[in-house]
Structure formats: C-alpha cells, structure tokens
Amino acid sequence: MSGHRVIGDSALTALAPAVWGSTYLVTTELLPPDRPLLAAMIRALPAGLVLVAFGRTLPRGAWWWRALVLGVLNIGAFFYLLFVAAYHLPGGVAALVMSVQPMIVLLLGVGLLRQRIRAVQVASCALGALGVALLVLQPQAALDAVGVAAGLGGALCMAAGIVFTKRWGRPEGVGLLTFTGWQLTFGGLVLLPVALLAEGLPSEVTGENVTGFLYLSVIGALIAYAVWFRGIERLPALAVSFLAFASPLAATVLGYVFLGESLSAAQLAGAAAVVAAVVMAQPRPSRRGGTRAGGTPPPAPQEAPADAPREAPADGPQDASGEATRPSVTPHHRPSADQGDLRGDRKLRTHSL
C-alpha cells in the first residue's frame, strides 16, 4: 500500500465522521424538536431504499442475515443508543463515553481479525480519549447510569460493525452502493416501528425540516456511509475506528463557526491530541507493500508441503520419476558455443546453490 494511497483513503474516509459531526448543527437548526428517532429513521431508510432500487440486487444466502446484523450494528442499534445517550448525558460526556470505541475495536480485532495489540495502538487509544475529553467535556458535566450504559452500548455496536464489516467483506459481484443500501435499509426498518411508537409523526413539516431531512439522508447517510464502508474495505479496522474522532472535532469547529461558540486553550489542546492520535493509528506503508502501525500485516508466504509435486524446470524435460533429465551428448555431436555457454551457466548456478 503506497503512502499516497494511504493518505488519500484516510482523508476520504474521515469525511464521513466529519459530516456526521454536522448532525448536531442540522438537528438543532433545521429539524423538528424532540424527534431524534424519527430523524434517524428518515436519515437511513429512504437512502437505503434508493440505493437498493438503483442496484437491483438483493442479498442471497447467508448475506440476508449478515446484512441484517451489519444494518443493526452500524445503523439501527447504533443510532438508537446514540440518541438515548444524548438525551441522558451532556454532549461532552456522551462523546467521551463513545471514545472507547477504538479500544473495543482493538480487542475484537485480536479474536476476529487475528491482529496483535501493539504499544502504539494502546497509546493512540489513550491519547484520543484524552483529546476528546479536553475537546468536549465540561467541568459541570454529570453522569447518568442509563446514559453511560447506552453510550457504551453504542460504542460496542459501532466497533462490532466495523470489525464484522472488515471480516465478512463484501459479496462478490455486489457494488459498494448496493452493499451500503442493504445496511441502511435494514437499519431503517429496525428504527421504523420504534420511532413511530415512541415519537409519532410531527404535526407539521416546514421547508426547513425538509431541507434538514434531505441533508441527513443524502449527505449524512447515502454518501457518508458509502465513503465509510469503502474506508473499512481499504484500511485496517483500527485505523478506521480512530477516524471517527473527526466527528466531535467537526462538531466543535462548526459550533465555533456557525453558532458563535468559544474555544478554550484546553479545547485546542484536545483537538491537537485527537489529530495526533488519528495520525498515529493510521497505517504506514512498508517496503514490501504491506501495512504497519496498526495495519493488517500481509499474509505470510505458505510453504509447499514436502510431498507436493515439484514443477518441471523450464530448461529440460522430465523422466517418469519426475526428475529432470539432462540432454545427452553423443560422441558424434559436439555442442555449439552457445550450448557450451548455457551449460557453463548451469554449473555456475549449481555451485552457487
């Protein structure tokens, strides 16, 4: 994996959580109040149905339940637990609880992806959590057991979604947009009854509401999740999980630019720590084409078994036993100068071995 490709894939994948970081601004300014589950469902289901209709491909065999599991983990359950945490915890505390997600990815990767835990990965997790705490945590923040449990559950869902997406990959012949559509559709269908029963439909919908819903569905779901799943395919799972830190970072920057919120020295230090943690967790290209520093190492070369048949040498025939036969030279045949050079080369190769 070349250095330019790693940087490009990481930067493009980071756009997805950066877009998700704008959700708070869009929700507070454009969406109807007190409808978080409805917003999550509208964000996922229409975009998923459009992608499935466009791709004209449905899951087959085991991919029915796999797509359901991924849709619940990445979309349905994650959205629901995220909003529960947001309602029971201040935004900073919720973001801090969710920042344990890379550590969960690290632990799940050991068992499911056969990855090893390295010191730089643990240091990146600690630095990222510290950066998020400095960035969003307020001194007067209070804890709530339900909110903390929901936040940890959301982090677990997102981490498991990343790892299982990486483990299962994408079915052969299915495009990235169709694969994204499956998950958005299943996730939206899971959210649909919960949203209708718990919140119901708003009494009126304004033009601003429609604009907000369109932004969340097209930009925040259809495009962002396609970019996100592309990154999971191309980058190590842990590296992708760290890119999620771009979400609170983007939310803080947007709040400063559009809502007039102030930034303290501690928040600036936290932002720097988050960026440093993300950079530390990204894979570095190796000379042999693999990835290092948290990446999935290239597969070790497999040795042929001792009883495996050997390939015939390109420069001679074989006898019945499989051993190469050397061309015989009769007394009446004198090898040419070129043939003598070839034999000399063979002797040199034999002695060099």
Backbone hydrogen bonds, N-H to C=O, Kabsch-Sander energy under -0.5 kcal/mol:
donor,donor_aa,acceptor,acceptor_aa,energy
6,V,2,S,-2.2
7,I,3,G,-2.3
8,G,4,H,-2.4
9,D,5,R,-2.9
10,S,6,V,-2.5
11,A,7,I,-2.6
12,L,8,G,-2.4
13,T,9,D,-2.4
14,A,10,S,-2.2
15,L,11,A,-0.7
15,L,12,L,-0.9
16,A,13,T,-1.3
18,A,14,A,-1.7
19,V,15,L,-2.4
20,W,16,A,-2.2
21,G,17,P,-1.7
22,S,19,V,-1.4
23,T,20,W,-1.7
26,V,22,S,-2.4
27,T,23,T,-3.0
28,T,24,Y,-2.3
29,E,25,L,-1.8
30,L,26,V,-2.6
31,L,26,V,-1.0
31,L,27,T,-0.7
35,R,32,P,-0.6
39,A,35,R,-2.2
40,A,36,P,-2.2
41,M,37,L,-2.6
42,I,38,L,-2.7
43,R,39,A,-1.9
44,A,40,A,-1.4
45,L,41,M,-2.7
48,G,44,A,-2.3
49,L,45,L,-2.6
50,V,46,P,-2.2
51,L,47,A,-2.1
52,V,48,G,-2.4
53,A,49,L,-2.5
54,F,50,V,-2.3
55,G,51,L,-2.5
56,R,52,V,-2.1
57,T,52,V,-0.6
63,W,60,R,-2.1
64,W,61,G,-1.6
66,R,62,A,-2.0
67,A,63,W,-2.1
68,L,64,W,-1.6
69,V,65,W,-2.6
70,L,66,R,-2.8
71,G,67,A,-2.5
72,V,68,L,-2.4
73,L,69,V,-2.6
74,N,70,L,-2.9
75,I,71,G,-1.6
76,G,71,G,-2.2
77,A,72,V,-2.3
78,F,72,V,-1.0
79,F,75,I,-2.8
80,Y,76,G,-2.2
81,L,77,A,-2.6
82,L,78,F,-2.3
83,F,79,F,-2.3
84,V,80,Y,-2.1
85,A,81,L,-2.4
86,A,82,L,-2.1
87,Y,83,F,-1.9
88,H,84,V,-1.5
89,L,85,A,-1.8
94,A,90,P,-2.5
95,A,91,G,-2.3
96,L,92,G,-2.1
97,V,93,V,-2.6
98,M,94,A,-2.2
99,S,95,A,-0.9
99,S,96,L,-0.5
100,V,97,V,-1.4
101,Q,98,M,-1.8
104,I,100,V,-1.7
105,V,101,Q,-2.4
106,L,102,P,-2.4
107,L,103,M,-2.1
108,L,104,I,-3.0
109,G,105,V,-2.4
110,V,106,L,-0.8
110,V,107,L,-0.6
111,G,107,L,-1.0
112,L,108,L,-2.8
113,L,109,G,-1.2
115,Q,109,G,-1.9
118,R,116,R,-0.5
121,Q,118,R,-0.6
122,V,118,R,-1.8
123,A,119,A,-2.5
124,S,120,V,-1.9
125,C,121,Q,-2.1
126,A,122,V,-2.3
127,L,123,A,-2.6
128,G,124,S,-2.5
129,A,125,C,-2.3
130,L,126,A,-2.2
131,G,127,L,-2.4
132,V,128,G,-2.4
133,A,129,A,-2.2
134,L,130,L,-2.3
135,L,131,G,-2.0
136,V,132,V,-2.5
137,L,132,V,-0.6
137,L,133,A,-1.7
141,A,138,Q,-1.7
148,V,144,D,-2.9
149,A,145,A,-2.5
150,A,146,V,-2.5
151,G,147,G,-2.6
152,L,148,V,-2.6
153,G,149,A,-2.4
154,G,150,A,-2.7
155,A,151,G,-2.3
156,L,152,L,-2.3
157,C,153,G,-2.4
158,M,154,G,-2.5
159,A,155,A,-2.4
160,A,156,L,-2.8
161,G,157,C,-2.5
162,I,158,M,-2.1
163,V,159,A,-2.3
164,F,160,A,-2.9
165,T,161,G,-2.0
166,K,162,I,-2.1
167,R,163,V,-2.6
168,W,164,F,-2.9
169,G,165,T,-1.6
174,V,171,P,-1.8
175,G,173,G,-0.5
179,F,175,G,-2.3
180,T,176,L,-2.3
181,G,177,L,-2.4
182,W,178,T,-2.1
183,Q,179,F,-1.4
184,L,180,T,-2.4
185,T,181,G,-2.5
186,F,182,W,-2.5
187,G,183,Q,-2.7
188,G,184,L,-2.5
189,L,185,T,-2.6
190,V,186,F,-1.9
191,L,187,G,-1.6
192,L,188,G,-1.8
194,V,190,V,-0.7
195,A,191,L,-2.9
196,L,192,L,-2.3
197,L,193,P,-2.4
198,A,194,V,-2.4
199,E,195,A,-2.2
200,G,195,A,-1.7
210,V,206,T,-2.0
211,T,207,G,-2.3
212,G,208,E,-2.5
213,F,209,N,-2.7
214,L,210,V,-2.6
215,Y,211,T,-2.2
216,L,212,G,-2.4
217,S,213,F,-2.4
218,V,214,L,-2.9
219,I,214,L,-0.6
219,I,215,Y,-1.3
220,G,215,Y,-2.4
222,L,217,S,-2.6
223,I,218,V,-2.4
224,A,219,I,-1.5
225,Y,221,A,-2.3
226,A,222,L,-1.0
227,V,223,I,-2.3
228,W,224,A,-2.3
229,F,225,Y,-2.8
230,R,226,A,-1.8
231,G,227,V,-2.0
232,I,228,W,-1.8
233,E,229,F,-1.7
234,R,230,R,-1.6
235,L,231,G,-2.6
240,V,236,P,-2.0
241,S,237,A,-2.1
242,F,238,L,-1.7
243,L,239,A,-1.0
244,A,240,V,-0.6
244,A,241,S,-0.9
245,F,242,F,-1.9
246,A,243,L,-1.9
247,S,244,A,-1.8
249,L,245,F,-1.4
250,A,246,A,-2.6
251,A,247,S,-2.4
252,T,248,P,-2.1
253,V,249,L,-2.1
254,L,250,A,-2.8
255,G,251,A,-2.1
256,Y,252,T,-1.8
257,V,253,V,-2.3
258,F,254,L,-3.0
259,L,254,L,-0.7
259,L,255,G,-1.0
261,E,255,G,-2.2
268,L,264,S,-2.0
269,A,265,A,-2.3
270,G,266,A,-2.4
271,A,267,Q,-2.6
272,A,268,L,-2.2
273,A,269,A,-2.3
274,V,270,G,-2.4
275,V,271,A,-2.3
276,A,272,A,-2.4
277,A,273,A,-2.4
278,V,274,V,-2.4
279,V,275,V,-2.4
280,M,276,A,-2.5
281,A,277,A,-1.7
282,Q,278,V,-0.8
282,Q,279,V,-0.8
284,R,292,R,-1.3
286,S,290,G,-1.7
289,G,286,S,-1.4
292,R,284,R,-1.6
308,A,305,P,-1.7
316,G,313,P,-1.0
319,D,323,E,-2.4
322,G,319,D,-1.4
325,T,317,P,-2.2
330,T,328,S,-0.5
333,H,330,T,-2.0
334,R,332,H,-0.5
340,G,336,S,-2.1
341,D,337,A,-1.9
342,L,338,D,-1.9
343,R,339,Q,-2.3
344,G,340,G,-2.3
345,D,341,D,-2.3
346,R,342,L,-2.1
347,K,343,R,-2.3
348,L,344,G,-2.2
349,R,345,D,-2.3
350,T,346,R,-2.4
351,H,347,K,-2.5
352,S,348,L,-2.1
353,L,349,R,-1.3
